[in-house]
Amino acid sequence: SLEWLIAARPELLIDLSPQAETSDSPSPDDALAFWSRWPSLPAVATGRVLALDATKISLPGPALDDALRALAVAVHG
């Protein structure tokens, strides 16, 4: 729930919401704009909100290694 997320105070948010998938490349600006409603979250305060394509990251299958690699690159650069 959103309440739990706010209480957890994450330092990194990975946004896999459908809004982030509306184009070929999810917009980090759109994700940050959405989460900016909660400026007390450390992830928002430091700009660590990542918008990723849920169809490439969260679906299990033969491309799981690609998904893990994409997630690692998104998080660690």
Backbone torsions as a table, in degrees:
resi	resn	phi	psi	omega
1	SER	NA	160.0	179.1
2	LEU	-63.1	-36.7	179.0
3	GLU	-62.3	-42.6	178.7
4	TRP	-63.7	-43.6	-179.3
5	LEU	-60.6	-43.9	179.0
6	ILE	-63.7	-41.8	179.1
7	ALA	-66.6	-30.4	-178.7
8	ALA	-73.8	-21.7	178.2
9	ARG	50.5	60.1	-176.9
10	PRO	-66.5	148.1	176.8
11	GLU	-89.9	-11.1	178.8
12	LEU	-144.8	133.3	174.5
13	LEU	-118.2	129.8	174.5
14	ILE	-109.6	111.0	-175.6
15	ASP	-93.3	112.5	177.8
16	LEU	-111.5	22.5	-175.3
17	SER	-69.1	155.3	179.2
18	PRO	-57.2	-32.1	177.7
19	GLN	-58.9	-33.2	-178.2
20	ALA	-74.0	-11.9	-176.2
21	GLU	-103.2	7.9	-172.0
22	THR	-71.0	-13.1	176.8
23	SER	-127.9	179.1	179.7
24	ASP	-63.3	-30.4	178.3
25	SER	-129.5	118.9	-179.1
26	PRO	-57.4	144.0	-176.8
27	SER	-93.6	116.5	175.8
28	PRO	-61.9	-31.1	179.5
29	ASP	-64.9	-40.0	178.7
30	ASP	-65.3	-42.8	179.8
31	ALA	-65.0	-44.8	179.3
32	LEU	-64.7	-37.9	178.0
33	ALA	-62.3	-42.3	178.7
34	PHE	-63.4	-49.3	-175.6
35	TRP	-75.2	-14.3	-179.5
36	SER	-65.1	-9.5	174.4
37	ARG	-66.1	-15.5	179.8
38	TRP	-122.1	71.3	-175.2
39	PRO	-66.1	-14.7	179.0
40	SER	-76.0	-13.1	177.5
41	LEU	-70.5	127.9	179.4
42	PRO	-55.6	-37.3	179.7
43	ALA	-62.2	-38.1	179.3
44	VAL	-72.3	-44.6	-178.0
45	ALA	-60.6	-33.2	-178.7
46	THR	-99.4	1.3	179.4
47	GLY	73.3	23.6	-179.8
48	ARG	-95.4	57.0	175.6
49	VAL	-114.1	115.7	-177.1
50	LEU	-106.5	130.7	175.1
51	ALA	-101.8	118.1	-179.8
52	LEU	-125.4	155.3	179.6
53	ASP	-77.5	111.6	-177.3
54	ALA	-60.1	-31.1	-179.0
55	THR	-68.8	-19.4	179.5
56	LYS	-101.6	-16.7	-173.9
57	ILE	-108.2	-40.2	-168.2
58	SER	-102.4	-1.4	-179.3
59	LEU	-96.6	122.0	178.3
60	PRO	-69.3	151.9	178.3
61	GLY	158.9	-166.8	-175.4
62	PRO	-66.6	-17.4	-179.6
63	ALA	-94.9	19.5	-177.6
64	LEU	-59.7	-38.1	179.0
65	ASP	-64.0	-37.4	176.2
66	ASP	-65.6	-39.1	179.5
67	ALA	-64.9	-43.3	178.9
68	LEU	-64.7	-38.7	178.0
69	ARG	-64.9	-45.3	179.1
70	ALA	-62.4	-39.8	178.4
71	LEU	-65.8	-43.7	178.9
72	ALA	-62.1	-42.2	179.2
73	VAL	-66.0	-41.1	179.9
74	ALA	-63.8	-39.1	-176.5
75	VAL	-80.6	-43.3	-171.7
76	HIS	-106.7	-8.3	179.9
77	GLY	85.5	NA	NA
